[in-house]
Amino acid sequence: MIGKLQSNKAKDAVKLFDYIHSLDNQKLADTLVKHQNNFQKKLKYFIQVNIGNEIQKSGIPVNELDPFYNYCKNEINLDIVGLMLIPPNDNDTIKYFKSCQLLNNSLALNELSMGMSADYIDAIKHGATFVRVGSSIFGSRLQP
């Protein structure tokens, strides 16, 4: 599952998905682990990082990543496999890909979810193992 996940939808997400690419707060983590235990299902998680400190985007601020990761991994035993990034739209995505790759490596994580149709090649060059190329497959979204 990619996209903002609200706590009240966590039960459905645990039933439907094997990966959550948008873990972005402690309340959601606590809710997901509760439903995971109820369904006796073990999901894989990407922590969404707000690398550009953009107020309009979800994600853990970089300065809060280590304690959040430790909480998820060590206190509630979520299977954190990597970080997820949606970089700022400022034509300097490579800078953010490099930073996220370093963060991912510092946590010794194996997966990295970043890159979209316009920049997935650069994302792969910087360690992305999951890319989001929907518009390349399905075409651009229609604007209202």
C-alpha positions as MATLAB code, in Angstrom:
seq = 'MIGKLQSNKAKDAVKLFDYIHSLDNQKLADTLVKHQNNFQKKLKYFIQVNIGNEIQKSGIPVNELDPFYNYCKNEINLDIVGLMLIPPNDNDTIKYFKSCQLLNNSLALNELSMGMSADYIDAIKHGATFVRVGSSIFGSRLQP';
ca = [
       0.000    0.000    0.000;
       1.323    3.373   -1.036;
      -0.255    6.621    0.078;
      -1.448    8.230    3.272;
      -2.875    5.629    5.631;
      -5.175    6.784    8.411;
      -5.333    4.776   11.625;
      -9.040    4.089   11.140;
      -8.206    2.285    7.858;
      -5.327    0.246    9.306;
      -7.431   -2.879    9.917;
      -8.424   -3.025    6.241;
      -4.853   -2.353    5.142;
      -3.513   -5.235    7.240;
      -6.109   -7.561    5.709;
      -5.384   -6.491    2.126;
      -1.677   -5.757    1.846;
       1.699   -7.364    2.511;
       3.699   -4.119    2.337;
       2.906   -0.675    3.732;
       5.047    2.038    2.112;
       3.785    4.939    4.183;
       4.354    4.344    7.887;
       4.622    7.890    9.190;
       3.650    8.160   12.862;
       3.579    6.290   16.167;
      -0.217    6.131   16.443;
      -0.382    4.388   13.068;
       2.444    2.017   14.035;
       0.641    1.063   17.249;
      -2.619    0.498   15.407;
      -0.990   -1.583   12.677;
       0.803   -3.857   15.131;
      -2.473   -4.441   17.005;
      -4.292   -5.509   13.833;
      -1.300   -7.484   12.608;
      -1.361   -9.487   15.848;
      -5.138   -9.970   15.656;
      -4.878  -11.393   12.128;
      -1.650  -13.281   12.896;
      -0.106  -11.668    9.839;
       3.360  -10.128    9.527;
       3.602   -7.186    7.116;
       6.700   -5.452    5.808;
       6.978   -1.692    6.353;
       8.704    1.297    4.837;
       9.025    4.383    7.012;
       8.059    7.451    5.017;
      10.664   10.163    5.517;
       9.817   13.831    5.017;
      13.315   14.638    3.825;
      12.487   18.183    2.707;
      10.569   19.098    5.886;
       7.585   20.025    3.748;
       4.563   20.936    5.836;
       2.154   19.651    3.173;
       3.696   16.151    3.142;
       3.464   13.277    5.556;
       6.500   11.501    6.849;
       8.893   11.375    9.738;
      11.258   14.358    9.923;
      14.871   13.273    9.472;
      15.782   14.360   13.017;
      13.078   12.020   14.428;
      13.887    9.009   12.243;
      16.251    7.134   14.568;
      13.960    7.140   17.614;
      10.917    6.270   15.479;
      12.770    3.422   13.766;
      13.987    2.083   17.129;
      10.478    2.262   18.556;
       8.963    0.409   15.603;
      11.710   -2.193   15.345;
      12.643   -2.832   18.965;
       9.611   -1.915   21.061;
       6.672   -3.080   18.950;
       8.542   -5.486   16.621;
       7.411   -4.227   13.218;
       9.320   -5.603   10.242;
      10.862   -2.375    8.940;
      12.474   -3.220    5.596;
      13.353    0.247    4.348;
      12.607    3.915    3.937;
      10.198    5.577    1.520;
      10.706    9.002    0.015;
       8.665   11.444   -2.029;
      11.178   14.224   -2.674;
      10.300   17.902   -2.916;
       9.346   19.029   -6.383;
      12.323   21.342   -6.879;
      14.198   19.673   -9.762;
      16.962   18.437   -7.441;
      15.698   14.925   -6.730;
      19.177   13.398   -6.889;
      20.187   15.320   -3.765;
      17.236   13.813   -1.869;
      17.828   10.332   -3.279;
      21.439   10.459   -2.077;
      20.365   11.623    1.386;
      17.715    8.942    1.703;
      20.143    6.267    0.540;
      22.585    7.340    3.269;
      19.816    7.268    5.891;
      18.708    3.826    4.723;
      22.279    2.541    4.870;
      22.792    4.022    8.348;
      19.906    1.862    9.571;
      21.233   -1.192    7.671;
      17.965   -1.551    5.758;
      17.853   -3.563    2.529;
      14.957   -1.962    0.651;
      14.397    1.613   -0.498;
      11.152    2.941   -1.996;
      11.697    6.099   -4.026;
      11.372    7.343   -7.560;
       8.431    7.866   -9.874;
       7.919    7.783  -13.631;
       9.907   10.984  -14.226;
      12.929   10.118  -12.052;
      12.975    6.373  -11.410;
      16.283    5.842  -13.248;
      18.065    8.268  -10.908;
      16.325    6.636   -7.948;
      17.594    3.200   -8.983;
      21.119    4.595   -9.369;
      20.840    5.670   -5.720;
      19.658    2.359   -4.345;
      15.888    2.252   -4.944;
      14.553   -1.289   -4.889;
      10.918   -0.205   -5.279;
       9.845    2.503   -7.741;
       6.407    3.932   -8.502;
       5.841    4.213  -12.247;
       2.049    4.343  -12.493;
       1.797    7.219  -14.936;
       4.272    5.508  -17.289;
       1.996    2.480  -17.322;
      -1.465    4.013  -17.065;
      -0.885    7.543  -18.383;
      -1.242   10.880  -16.650;
      -4.143   11.574  -14.345;
      -6.842   13.759  -15.758;
      -6.946   17.175  -14.140;
     -10.418   18.278  -12.940;
];
